[in-house]
Amino acid sequence: MNAAWVVFVREVTPTVRNPIGLLFTMAQPLVFLLLFGPLLSTVPGTGWQWFVPGILVMTGLFATAGAGWAVQTELAGGSMERVLVTPVSRSAILAGKTLKEVFSLAAQAVVIVLAALPLGFRLYPLNVLAGLVLLAVFGVGLGSLTIALAIVTRRQQGAFWGLHQFLLFPLVLLSGVLLPVETGPGWLAAVSRANPLTYLVEAERSLFAGEFWVASVFWAAVGAVATAGVGLAVGTRALRSATI
């Protein structure tokens, strides 16, 4: 745990000292929030309690993808080799790097929630906290998987973003993050039910609406823990092969 904390501090220090990059990453979700959020008032079954969780999930997905991009950059520049030759375990390196992205996600989430309050968003503090914890656990798993993808594609750097966008965008769009899939064709709703991200989005919306003890939260928690477990296992194994 101490080693993971050391890696986390190493990763997060440049962001804290120069937060301009973090501020820029907040621009996109804020644009979606401020420009598209008011339009949803005309869509049945939606509103700020519906839209804000979707924005946070979308932000979390793309924020944690930064873990893979950072590792790819370090691999290309050679700095990753200096980290790998240290006595720090691969799992601690992985945990520290993914926690840095979770930190960035938490900072963005706080700004988004605060920005939504004057617009009519109703805050349920404990539920929002539970939603952010759920999103963070899922983000650790997803960040670890993107690190594994960055290592696998380290000799073909252009393939990383191609594969990442190819896999992530369909999951995002089919999860109903921005628009309710229930109002679409029947086949779209059926495909959405096969998307694991859909259950995370539903759980976040239940929590942000003030509900807690509902089935969607339980199944999303199971999925988030499973994703974190699989991601950490796959990411650790990929880091062990990074020296080859």
N, C-alpha and C positions, 0 to 999 in steps of 0.2 A: 504493500500500500504506500509506503514511503517513497519507493522508487517511482510509482505511478504519479505521485504528487510532484516529484521533482521534474518529471517529464512534462506534466501539465503546466507547471510554473514556467518552464523553458518555452513552451509553445505559446502561452497566453501573454507573456511579458511584452513581446513586440506589439500586440494588439492594444494592451493597456497603455503603453507609452505613446502609441500613435493610433488613436481610435478613428482616424478619418476613414480607413477602409471599412470598419464596422458600420460607420454612419452611412456609407454608400450602400452597403448591403441591406440596410433598412429601408432604402428608398423604394425599391420595387414593391414589397408588401404594403407599404404605406400608400403607394399610388393605387394599388388594387383596392385597398380599404376605403380611401377617400373618393375615388372616382366611380368604382363599380358598386360599392356597398349601397349607396342611396338608390341605385337602379333596382335593387332587389326588393324594395318596398312594394313594387308592382307585381312581384312574382308570388303566387299563393304559397303559404307554408314557409316562407323565408323571413329574414329580418336580421338584426344585428346579432342576436343570440345564435343564429344559424350561420351567419357569414364569418364572424370573427374566428370561431374554431377552425373553419376551413382554411382561412388565411394562415393561421398558426401552423396547421399541418403542412401546408404547402411550403411555408417558410422553413419548417423543420427539415423537410425532405431535401431541399436545395442547400440549406445551411450545413447539414451533416455531410453532404457530398463534398464539401470543402476539405474534409479530412483526406480523401483520396487524391484530390488535386494537389494538396500540400505535399503528400508523400511522393507523388510523381515528380514534382518540381525538385524535391530533395534528391531523389534518385538520379535525375538528369544532371544536377549540379554537383553530385558527389558528397554532399553533406550528410546524406542518410548513412553512408558507409561509416562515418565517424561515430554515429549513434549506435550502429549495430555492433561495433567492436567493443563497446563498453560492456561491463559486467551486468548491466540492467537486463532483466528478463524481457523476452519478446512480448509477453502478455502485459507487462507494466508499460512498455513503450506504446503498445496499442491502446491501452486504457487511458494513458495520459493524452494521447493525440485525439482520441474521440471525445474525451471530457472537455478539451479546449473548444471543440465545435459545439458541444452542449452548452458551454458557457456563452458562446456567441448567440446561440438560439435563445437562451434565457433572457439575454439583454434585449434582443429584438422583440421577444414576446411581451416583455414589460412595456416597451414603447408602444407596441400595437394596442395592447389593452388600454393603456392610458389615453391613447389617441381616440379610441372608440367610445370612451365614457361620455364625453360631451355630445356625442352623436346619438345617444339613446341606448347604448349597451348597458345592461344591468349586471353588476358585479356580484358574484357569489364567491367570496375569497377562498374558502376551503375547497370548493369544487374546482375553481380555476387552478389552484395549487395542485390538486390531484391530477387535473388534465395535463399540466405542464410536466409533472413527474412521469406520467404515462408516456408523453411525447418524448421526454428525455431518454427513457429506457429504450424505446423504439429507435431513437436516434443513435444511441450507442451501437446497436446492432447494425443499423444501416450504414453508419460511418465506418464500422469495421469491415463491412462487405465492400464498400467503395475503396478502402485501403487495399484489400485483397485484389480488387479489380485493377487498381493502379499498378500493383506489383506484377500481376500476370501480364499486363500490357506495357511493361516498362521499356521494352525494346521497340514498341510501336506506339508512341505516345498519342498519336492522333486517334488511335482506336479507343482510348479511354473515354473521351467525351462522346464519341459516336455510340459506343455501347451503352454508356450511362444514360444519354438522352433517349436512346431507343427503348430502353427498359423502363425508365422512370416516367416519361411523359404519358404513355398509355395508362399506367397505374394511377397517375394523378387525375387525368381526365375522366377515367371510368369510376373513380371513387366518389364523384359528386362533390368535389371540393368547391367548385365555383358555381355549378348549376345543379339543381335537383334532377337526378337521373330518373326519378319516379315519373316525371312528366314526359319522358321520352318514349320511344318505341319499346314494346315488350322485350325484344331481344336485347336492348341496351340494359334494361333493368336486370335481366338474367345474367348477362356478362358481368355486371357490376357486383352481383352476389358472389361471383367466383373470384373477385379481387380482394385479397386480404386487407388492403388499405381501406376498403370501404368500412370495415368494422371499427377501425381506429377513428375514422372520421365520425361515424355515428356515436361512438363513445364520447368523443370530445364535445359533440353537440349536446348530448344528454347531460354531461357534467356542466357545461356552460349555461344550460337552461335550468340548473338547480336540482337536477336529478342525480342520484348517486347509486342507490342499490337497484340497478337495472341490469338486465342480461348483457346489453351491449358493452357496458363497462367491464364486466367480468371477462367476456370473451376477448375484448381488446387487450386487457391486462395479460391474459394467457398468451395472446399472440405477440405482445411486446416483449415479454420475458423470453419466449421462444426465439424471437428474432435476435434479441441481445445474445442469448446463449449460442445460437448458430453463428452469428456474426463474429463474436469473440473467438470462437473455435477456428473458424475459417481464416479470420484475419491473423491470428497467432501463427497458424500453420504457414500462411503465405509469407509472413515476416521471417520465419525460419528459413525459407527458401530464397529470400532476397539476397543472401550473400553468395548464392551459387553463380 
